[in-house]
Structures are given as C-alpha cells and as structure tokens.
C-alpha cells in the first residue's frame, strides 16, 4: 500500500470487509454442519459463493491498483506494502 493514497486505503478496506464477511459465512456454515441444519446450509450456500466472489474481486482490484504505483504487476502471491 502506498502511504497517503486514498485509493489504496479504500481498496484495502473493501478487501478487509469482503474477507471478514466471507470468513463469517464460512464459520456459520461450519456451525450449521455441526448442528446438521440443512435448511441453514441451503440458505448459506449461495451467500458463501457470493462472498467468495466479492473477496476475489476486491483482491483483484488491489492488485490492479498496485500497478499504478509501481508500473508493473506484483509478483504472484505478493502485494507490495510500504
């Protein structure tokens, strides 16, 4: 993340929020599995897929924005933080 870049801050905040939402739904799914709550599992299934897609899109947005600071894409699995 580039210090002082409001776009970086916004994109990382979006990614953090998407990640937290996804993880919460995964935890809810695990709990529903333990309780054998098939109705809740069906309800959560689509939500988990949507949350995973949102998380991936947010991560991709961070990676695309990183290029604007360095002029080149980050190496696989690596995002530069300053």
MARNUBA-94628 format. One line per field, with one value per residue (C-alpha): residue number from 1; residue in three letters; x, y negated, z negated. Coordinates in pm, 1 decimal. Layout:
BEGIN
i NUM|...
aa ALA|...
c1 X|...
c2 Y|...
c3 Z|...
***
This chain:
BEGIN
i 1|2|3|4|5|6|7|8|9|10|11|12|13|14|15|16|17|18|19|20|21|22|23|24|25|26|27|28|29|30|31|32|33|34|35|36|37|38|39|40|41|42|43|44|45|46|47|48|49|50|51|52|53|54|55|56|57|58|59|60|61|62|63|64|65|66|67|68|69|70|71|72|73|74|75|76|77|78|79|80|81|82
aa UNK|UNK|UNK|UNK|UNK|UNK|UNK|UNK|UNK|UNK|UNK|UNK|UNK|UNK|UNK|UNK|UNK|UNK|UNK|UNK|UNK|UNK|UNK|UNK|UNK|UNK|UNK|UNK|UNK|UNK|UNK|UNK|UNK|UNK|UNK|UNK|UNK|UNK|UNK|UNK|UNK|UNK|UNK|UNK|UNK|UNK|UNK|UNK|UNK|UNK|UNK|UNK|UNK|UNK|UNK|UNK|UNK|UNK|UNK|UNK|UNK|UNK|UNK|UNK|UNK|UNK|UNK|UNK|UNK|UNK|UNK|UNK|UNK|UNK|UNK|UNK|UNK|UNK|UNK|UNK|UNK|UNK
c1 0.0|129.0|126.9|-119.0|-300.9|-673.1|-745.8|-513.2|-683.3|-1030.3|-939.7|-771.2|-1072.2|-1302.9|-1084.3|-1076.4|-1455.6|-1507.5|-1265.9|-1435.3|-1779.4|-1659.1|-1493.1|-1804.9|-2018.2|-1769.7|-1787.7|-2168.5|-2153.8|-1929.6|-2169.5|-2467.0|-2279.6|-2212.8|-2577.3|-2688.0|-2909.2|-2979.2|-3216.3|-2948.9|-2686.6|-2903.8|-2954.8|-2582.2|-2464.8|-2539.4|-2419.8|-2082.5|-2037.5|-2124.9|-1893.4|-1605.7|-1659.6|-1670.2|-1347.7|-1173.2|-1287.3|-1167.2|-827.5|-800.4|-883.9|-597.6|-358.9|-470.8|-430.2|-81.9|32.6|-41.6|226.3|499.1|439.5|449.7|224.2|321.1|474.1|235.3|109.9|277.2|141.2|388.9|321.4|524.4
c2 0.0|-340.2|-575.4|-860.7|-701.7|-722.6|-467.1|-215.9|-274.8|-234.9|78.4|242.7|154.8|312.1|622.9|644.2|612.1|874.1|1111.2|1071.2|1128.5|1439.7|1581.3|1520.0|1707.2|1994.7|2009.3|2002.2|2288.5|2492.9|2435.7|2538.3|2854.0|2940.1|2887.7|3071.0|2774.6|2846.7|2553.1|2310.6|2481.1|2430.7|2068.1|2007.5|2185.4|1901.5|1641.5|1814.6|1825.5|1455.9|1362.7|1559.2|1383.3|1043.5|1125.0|1230.9|916.9|697.4|870.0|828.7|458.7|415.9|592.8|382.9|62.5|165.6|143.6|-230.4|-278.9|-51.7|-44.2|334.9|602.1|752.7|1098.9|1387.6|1401.3|1073.3|723.5|451.7|271.5|-35.1
c3 0.0|93.0|-207.7|-165.1|129.5|59.7|332.7|163.4|-169.6|-19.2|177.7|-121.5|-340.6|-80.4|-71.1|-451.2|-471.1|-198.0|-372.1|-709.8|-558.2|-376.6|-687.4|-897.2|-645.9|-643.6|-1023.3|-1006.4|-756.3|-985.5|-1272.8|-1057.3|-956.9|-1320.2|-1403.4|-1085.8|-997.8|-631.1|-590.7|-707.8|-492.0|-182.6|-278.6|-332.6|-17.5|225.6|-24.8|-61.9|317.3|348.8|62.4|215.8|548.6|375.1|189.9|512.3|694.0|407.7|406.8|784.4|750.5|501.9|740.8|1040.1|840.9|724.1|1085.8|1084.8|819.8|949.3|1322.6|1316.1|1170.6|835.1|834.3|781.2|424.0|330.2|282.0|201.1|-127.5|-214.2
***
